């Protein structure tokens, strides 16, 4: 791990990448939770029946 640590220490601004990745992950997670909690019930029921519906006649 010593060579990796030295390599990353030489790159300017590398410490921002993990912070940006964490913020993007948390933002995506929050958006998905809000979307899931605010979906209307008719759309929820429609989506829940989709795997069982057969389009073939």
N, C-alpha and C positions, 0 to 999 in steps of 0.2 A: 504494500500500500504506500510505501514511501515515495516511489516514483510517480504514482498517481497524484499524491498530495503535492509534490513539488511541481508537477505539470499544471495542476489547477491553480496553484498559487501564482504562477507566472501569467495567467490570463487575467487581463483587467476586466473588472465588473462581473466575474463569474459568480459571485455571491448573490446576484440578483435572480439568477435562473431558478433556483429552488423556491425562492419566495414567490416569484411570478407563477410557477407551476402550482404551488399550494393555493394561491389566491384563485387561479382559474378553476382548480378542482372544487374548492369550496363554493365558488360562484355557480358552477354547473350543478352541484349537488343541491344548493338552495333553490335554484330555478326549477329543477325537477321536482323537489318536494312541494314547492308552491303550486306548480302545475298539477301535480297529483291531488293535492288537497282542494283545489278550486275547480276541478273538472265537474261539469254538471252530470246529474245522475242518469239522464237519458243517454248521453254520449257514453258514459261508463257502461251501461247495460248493453248498448250496441256493440261496443268493443269487446265485451266479455263473451258475446254470442258469436263473434266472427270465426273462431277456430272450429266451431261446431256446425256452422252453415255450410251447405254443400251447393256449389254453383252448377254442378253437373245435373242434367235432366235425364 
